Structure formats: structure tokens, C-alpha cells
Amino acid sequence: MRTPQTVHAFEESRHCKVMATYMGTSDELVAKLRGGSASNYDVISPSSDVATSIVRAGLVAPLELSKLPTYSQLSAKLRDLPLVKANGQVYGVPFMWGPNPLLYDTTAFKEPPDSWSILWDRKFKGKISLWDDLSSIYMAAQILGYDKPNPSQLYNLTDEQLTAAKKKTD
């Protein structure tokens, strides 16, 4: 979490000045990078929905793992994720999993939803909303099974899969 105290402590211990830029969505980050401002950033923290496309587009440089002495101590499940790897190079360090929140009216459900597929249940038509964001495409692609057997396939959909996922979010 970025607070004035943690930033100040980091700056003091690393003898640097943090100049942060905040973006509202993954799409905004990608647009800024593609728009020519990639060289303005030393470090970015993209969400998993765009990490692979940023790497494939050549908008980031591979990491020099020799300069990250504790990299090998990172959970193997995170370290081995294919999201930020290409051609034998590592381009990012996944450091956590995060939830996608599902908000629902507790009076409308006897039991809490246990799957994202509830978003496509016909009995809730007109009563559900999704983010108008790239993450909704990935969620639809996952519901369609495009993450099997390889979860990173969600970020490398064929044209046909992408069309089907978009149609599902309509």
C-alpha cells in the first residue's frame, strides 16, 4: 500500500525519489505505453489481464534477475506463471493474487453465488452489470473454458475465441 510514510521510508533507504503516475484501468495503462510514454517509467504494475500483451508488444524490457537476489525466494507458483515470460526471459514479478469482487443483493439470493456463471443466468437478465473493461472479456473467456488446460491462454485468445467472449459480455 502506498502511503506517504512508506514512500518516504523507501526513498530514504534506497536514496531515490518516487514519482508515481496512477491509471484508472488496464486499458489506460496500455494506451499510455503504446502512446510513446513507456520510457517515462522505470517500474509499472500492470494487472494480469494486460501483462502478457505488454510483453509481446515490446513495451517492457526483460528483468536482470541477478539484480533481484530474493527472486528465487518468491513462491514457485507465482515465479512460474507464464504471464510475464517470453522467449526464456522474465519481464515481471507477480507478487500476489487478488480477488475479483462480486457484489450481490443478499435478499435476492438464498445462497451466495459460487461461480461467475451467475452473471449469465437468464433469470437475472437486466438485473446484472459488468465493468465495461477488458477484465470482463477475460472473465467471459474463462466461463467459456478458454483457460483450459493453460490459464495463460486467456491472454492469447484466437480471433474466434475473442469474438465469442465479446458476444458473451453483450
Secondary structure, 3 states (H helix, E strand, C coil): CCCHHHHHHHHHHHCCCCCCCCCCCHHHHHHHHHHHHHHHCCCCCCCHHHHHHHHHCCCCCCCCHHHCCCHHHCCHHHHCCHHHEECCEECCCCCCCCCCCCCCCCCCCCCCCCCHHHHHCHHHCCCCCCCCCHHHHHHHHHHCCCCCCCHHHHHCCCHHHHHHHHHHHC
